[in-house]
Amino acid sequence: MNNNVKIALNLALICLAIAIALGFLYQATKPVIAQREKEAEAAARKLVLPEATEFKGEGKIVEGYSGDKLVGYVITAKGEGYSSIIKMLVGLTTD
């Protein structure tokens, strides 16, 4: 077999093995990444609406409660930036 073909096959096998390993690594870390994103979102909600102790709802508009009293809303806004999408949270009180 030609030396160039052997080198190409070795390179292809190495790339295949690395791609498979990367796929397994992605699947293993996917739940951890999702959990950390949820925690970061909860911390950001608390930062923009500090009066709230509990948040209810999912999606663009989330209600913030202190006990049973509605104290405000947290709104998620997204816009196109120069190189990526910009995500912003806005806290609105009921006052």
LUMMAR-993045 format. One line per 5 residues: number of its first residue (from 1); their letters; for each residue x, y, z of N, C-alpha, C. Coordinates in steps of 0.05 Angstrom, whole numbers. Each point is the difference from the previous one (the first is absolute). Layout:
BEGIN
NUM	A	X/Y/Z/X/Y/Z/X/Y/Z | ...
This chain:
BEGIN
1	MNNNV	17/-23/0/-17/23/0/18/25/0 | -10/20/-13/16/25/-2/2/13/27 | 22/12/6/5/13/26/-20/23/5 | -7/14/-20/-19/22/3/-28/-10/8 | -7/-23/-11/-26/-12/7/0/-9/29
6	KIALN	22/-12/9/1/-8/28/-2/24/19 | 14/21/-7/-1/24/17/-28/11/0 | -14/1/-23/-27/10/-1/-19/-17/16 | 2/-27/-1/-17/-17/15/5/3/30 | 25/2/8/6/4/28/-12/27/10
11	LALIC	3/21/-15/-11/25/7/-31/-1/2 | -13/-14/-19/-29/-3/1/-9/-16/25 | 15/-21/7/-7/-15/24/3/16/25 | 22/16/1/4/17/24/-23/21/2 | -7/12/-23/-22/20/0/-26/-13/9
16	LAIAI	-6/-24/-10/-24/-14/8/-1/-6/29 | 23/-10/12/1/-6/28/-4/25/17 | 12/22/-8/-3/25/14/-28/11/-2 | -13/-3/-23/-28/9/-3/-19/-16/18 | 5/-26/1/-17/-17/17/4/8/30
21	ALGFL	25/4/8/6/8/27/-13/27/7 | 2/18/-19/-13/26/5/-30/-2/2 | -12/-17/-15/-29/-5/2/-8/-11/27 | 15/-19/10/-5/-11/27/4/21/21 | 21/16/-2/5/21/19/-22/21/0
26	YQATK	-10/7/-23/-22/19/-2/-25/-11/14 | -7/-25/-5/-23/-12/13/3/-2/30 | 25/-5/9/5/-2/29/-3/27/14 | 8/22/-13/0/26/13/-25/16/-6 | -17/-9/-18/-25/14/-7/-18/6/24
31	PVIAQ	-5/-20/18/-17/7/23/12/19/20 | 26/-1/3/14/18/18/-2/29/-11 | 4/3/-26/-1/26/-12/-28/12/2 | -21/-17/-4/-27/9/2/-7/9/28 | 10/-15/20/-5/7/28/13/27/7
36	REKEA	25/3/-9/14/26/6/-13/23/-14 | -11/-4/-24/-15/22/-14/-25/7/16 | -14/-20/11/-24/6/16/8/15/25 | 22/-8/13/9/14/24/8/29/-6 | 13/4/-22/8/27/-8/-24/18/-6
41	EAAAR	-20/-12/-13/-25/14/-6/-14/8/25 | -1/-18/20/-14/5/25/15/23/15 | 27/-1/0/15/21/13/-4/27/-13 | -2/0/-27/-4/25/-14/-28/11/5 | -20/-18/3/-27/9/6/-1/13/28
46	KLVLP	14/-12/19/2/11/27/14/27/0 | 19/3/-18/15/25/-1/-17/23/-11 | -17/-5/-20/-16/21/-12/-26/5/15 | -8/-19/17/-25/4/16/6/-11/28 | 15/15/16/9/-10/26/-22/-3/21
51	EATEF	-23/13/-4/-22/-3/19/-13/-27/-1 | 3/-14/-22/-13/-26/-4/16/-22/14 | -14/-18/12/12/-24/12/-5/-25/-16 | -20/1/-18/-8/-23/-16/-8/10/-28 | 6/-15/-20/-7/7/-27/-17/-23/-12
56	KGEGK	-22/8/-13/-18/-19/-12/-3/6/-30 | 1/-21/-15/-4/2/-29/26/-6/-15 | -4/-5/-25/22/-6/-18/-4/17/-26 | 21/5/-14/-3/15/-24/10/28/2 | -12/18/-15/9/28/-2/-8/16/24
61	IVEGY	-23/-6/12/-10/16/23/-3/-19/24 | 14/7/22/-1/-16/24/-9/18/23 | -19/-10/16/-10/16/23/17/-4/24 | 5/21/15/15/-1/25/-18/4/24 | 2/-18/20/-17/1/23/17/3/25
66	SGDKL	-11/14/20/10/0/27/-22/-11/18 | 2/-25/6/-22/-14/13/-22/-5/-20 | -24/10/6/-22/-3/-19/-4/26/-16 | 15/20/6/-4/26/-13/18/3/-25 | -13/8/-22/14/5/-25/15/26/3
71	VGYVI	27/-1/-3/16/25/3/11/10/-27 | -2/-16/-21/9/10/-26/4/-22/-21 | 11/8/-22/4/-18/-22/29/2/-9 | 10/-22/-11/26/-1/-13/-5/-7/-29 | 9/18/-18/-4/-4/-28/26/-5/-14
76	TAKGE	1/-20/-16/24/-7/-15/-3/12/-28 | 21/15/-8/0/13/-26/25/-10/-15 | -2/-4/-26/23/-8/-16/1/17/-24 | 24/7/-8/4/17/-24/25/-8/-14 | 1/6/-25/23/-6/-17/23/20/5
81	GYSSI	23/-11/8/23/17/4/19/-1/-24 | 24/10/4/19/0/-22/8/-28/-9 | 7/-16/20/10/-27/-6/-17/-23/11 | -19/7/17/-18/-21/11/-25/13/11 | -17/-17/12/-25/10/12/6/10/28
86	IKMLV	-11/23/6/2/12/27/-25/-7/16 | 4/-11/24/-23/-8/17/0/19/24 | -23/11/6/-2/19/22/-25/-7/17 | 3/2/26/-23/-3/19/-7/27/11 | -26/6/1/-10/25/10/-20/-6/23
91	GLTTD	5/12/22/-18/-3/23/-19/23/3 | -26/-5/2/-20/20/3/-16/-5/26 | -1/19/18/-16/-3/24/-28/8/-5 | -18/-7/18/-28/7/-4/-7/28/9 | 20/14/11/-5/28/10/-4/19/-23
